[in-house]
Amino acid sequence: MLKKFMDHPNSLGKTYYEHLIHASGLAWKCNKICIALIIHSLFPFLFTEYASKNLKELADEKSFTDISYKNKRRKKTFRTI
């Protein structure tokens, strides 16, 4: 069972905790954008550019679009989104 928890983070050259922090950070950023969109849908004059600006920034983040991690044994590049 432990192997299942470690396979994906290890394939990225990260520990379980490094992966946890990274994935949680991305989730938090996405949640903030979702909350802003909900508020904007009710009050169109609020957060008029917040979501589009932050979604573009999130999509442009190297860690999100082109994950390249090195570990001692190998280098892998993954394209995601």
C-alpha positions in Angstrom: 0.0 0.0 0.0 2.8 2.4 0.8 4.2 1.9 -2.7 1.0 3.3 -4.2 1.5 6.5 -2.2 5.1 6.9 -3.3 5.1 5.9 -7.0 3.7 9.1 -8.4 5.7 11.6 -6.2 8.9 9.5 -6.8 8.3 9.6 -10.6 8.4 13.4 -10.3 11.6 13.3 -8.2 9.7 14.5 -5.1 9.1 13.1 -1.7 5.5 12.4 -0.6 5.6 15.6 1.6 7.0 17.8 -1.2 4.3 16.6 -3.5 1.7 17.2 -0.8 2.8 20.8 -0.3 3.0 21.4 -4.1 -0.4 19.9 -4.9 -2.1 21.6 -1.9 -0.7 24.9 -3.0 -2.2 24.5 -6.5 -5.5 23.4 -5.0 -5.6 26.4 -2.8 -5.0 28.8 -5.7 -7.7 27.1 -7.7 -10.2 27.3 -4.8 -9.5 31.1 -4.4 -10.2 31.6 -8.1 -13.5 29.5 -7.8 -14.7 31.6 -4.8 -13.9 34.8 -6.7 -15.9 33.5 -9.7 -18.9 32.7 -7.5 -18.8 36.1 -6.0 -18.4 37.7 -9.4 -21.4 35.8 -10.8 -23.6 37.3 -8.1 -21.9 40.8 -8.1 -20.5 41.4 -11.6 -18.8 44.6 -10.5 -16.5 42.6 -8.1 -13.4 40.7 -9.2 -13.8 41.7 -12.8 -10.3 40.7 -13.8 -9.2 38.5 -10.9 -10.1 35.1 -12.3 -8.9 35.6 -15.8 -5.6 37.1 -14.6 -5.0 34.4 -12.0 -6.0 31.5 -14.3 -3.5 32.8 -16.9 -0.8 33.1 -14.3 -1.6 29.6 -13.0 -1.5 28.1 -16.5 1.9 29.8 -17.1 3.5 28.5 -14.0 6.3 26.2 -14.9 5.5 23.9 -12.1 2.0 23.4 -13.4 2.5 23.2 -17.2 6.0 21.7 -17.7 7.0 19.7 -14.7 10.7 19.0 -14.9 12.3 17.5 -11.8 15.7 15.9 -11.4 16.6 13.2 -9.1 19.9 11.3 -8.8 18.9 8.5 -11.1 16.9 10.0 -13.9 15.3 13.1 -15.4 11.7 13.0 -16.6 9.6 15.8 -18.2 5.8 15.7 -18.1 3.3 17.9 -19.8 0.1 18.3 -17.8 -3.1 20.2 -17.6 
